[in-house]
């Protein structure tokens, strides 16, 4: 018997992203109100580069769960906006490293504050225990699917 106590389409909708879509839309709205011309997808790339600058495009794909064509498009657009630059790896000439520019570094504090504000709005009325439970459940869903061989 499946471990599914809801209508399957209702559960699928929740797990598949209605909450994450609403959060992304709200964060995008905050960016627009601040006259920032970056998308949520671009911001997620910057976020990972703020954690560790100058990493390979392949590492960015793994960290953001994006495919190579999507990542290439995102990095191309970030490069056009002068927020990242590609640099050849000293260890492997076939590999490009994606590095932040000063303009991107200058956006970090402002945009992370906006993301925190957005999450505060999204989590209003939830207890720490409820938030931890949700994180645990969604992480387990991810692990269940990640570990399956295609």
C-alpha positions in Angstrom: 0.0 0.0 0.0 1.5 3.4 -0.9 2.5 5.8 1.8 0.2 8.4 0.3 -2.7 9.7 2.4 -3.6 12.5 0.0 -5.0 12.5 -3.4 -1.9 11.8 -5.5 -2.3 14.9 -7.7 -2.6 17.2 -4.6 0.6 15.7 -3.0 2.4 15.9 -6.3 1.5 19.6 -6.7 2.8 20.4 -3.2 6.0 18.4 -3.6 6.5 19.5 -7.1 6.7 23.1 -6.2 3.8 25.3 -5.5 5.5 26.6 -2.4 8.9 27.0 -4.1 7.2 28.7 -7.0 5.5 31.1 -4.7 8.7 31.9 -2.9 10.6 32.4 -6.2 7.9 34.8 -7.5 8.0 36.8 -4.2 11.8 37.0 -4.3 11.7 38.1 -8.0 9.2 40.8 -7.0 11.6 42.0 -4.3 14.4 42.1 -6.9 12.3 44.1 -9.4 11.2 46.6 -6.7 14.9 47.1 -6.0 15.6 47.6 -9.7 17.8 44.5 -9.9 17.9 43.0 -13.3 18.7 39.4 -12.3 16.4 36.4 -12.3 16.0 33.9 -9.5 17.9 31.3 -11.6 20.8 33.7 -12.1 20.7 34.6 -8.4 20.9 30.9 -7.5 24.2 30.7 -9.5 25.5 33.8 -7.8 24.5 32.3 -4.4 26.6 29.2 -5.0 29.6 31.3 -6.2 29.3 33.5 -3.0 29.8 30.2 -1.1 32.8 29.2 -3.2 34.1 31.5 -5.9 35.8 30.3 -9.1 34.4 26.9 -9.5 33.9 24.9 -12.7 30.7 25.0 -14.7 30.3 21.3 -14.1 30.5 21.9 -10.3 27.8 24.6 -10.6 25.6 22.1 -12.5 25.9 19.6 -9.7 25.3 22.2 -6.9 22.3 23.7 -8.6 20.8 20.5 -10.1 20.9 22.0 -13.6 21.9 20.5 -16.9 24.8 21.7 -18.9 22.8 23.6 -21.6 20.8 25.5 -18.9 24.0 26.3 -17.0 25.7 27.6 -20.2 22.8 29.9 -20.9 22.7 31.2 -17.3 26.4 31.8 -17.2 26.3 33.5 -20.7 23.7 35.9 -19.4 25.5 36.6 -16.1 28.6 37.3 -18.2 26.7 39.8 -20.4 25.6 41.5 -17.2 29.2 41.6 -16.1 28.4 39.6 -12.9 30.7 36.7 -13.7 33.7 36.0 -15.9 35.0 32.7 -17.3 38.7 32.0 -16.6 40.7 29.1 -17.8 41.7 26.6 -15.1 45.4 26.5 -14.3 45.1 22.8 -13.6 43.1 21.8 -16.6 43.0 24.0 -19.7 39.8 22.2 -20.9 38.0 23.5 -17.9 36.6 27.0 -17.4 36.1 28.4 -14.0 33.2 30.7 -13.3 34.3 33.6 -11.1 32.4 36.5 -9.6 33.1 40.1 -10.6 33.1 42.9 -8.1 29.7 43.9 -9.3 28.3 40.5 -8.2 30.2 40.6 -4.9 28.5 44.0 -4.3 25.1 42.4 -4.7 25.6 39.7 -2.2 24.5 41.4 1.0 21.4 43.1 -0.5 20.1 40.1 -2.3 20.7 37.7 0.6 18.8 40.1 2.8 16.0 40.0 0.3 16.0 36.2 0.3 15.9 36.2 4.1 13.0 38.6 4.1 11.2 36.4 1.6 11.7 33.3 3.7 10.5 35.1 6.8 7.3 36.0 4.9 6.9 32.5 3.6 7.5 30.8 7.1 5.2 33.2 9.0 3.1 31.2 11.5 5.2 28.0 11.3 7.0 26.7 14.4 10.6 25.6 14.3 9.5 22.0 14.7 7.2 22.3 11.7 10.0 23.8 9.6 12.4 21.1 10.6 9.8 18.4 9.8 9.2 19.9 6.4 12.9 20.1 5.7 13.4 16.5 6.8 10.4 15.2 4.6 11.5 17.1 1.5 15.1 16.0 1.9 14.0 12.4 2.3 11.9 12.7 -0.9 15.0 14.0 -2.7 17.2 11.2 -1.3 14.6 8.5 -2.3 14.8 9.7 -5.9 18.5 10.6 -6.0 19.5 7.1 -4.9 17.4 5.4 -7.7 19.3 4.3 -10.7 17.8 5.6 -14.0 
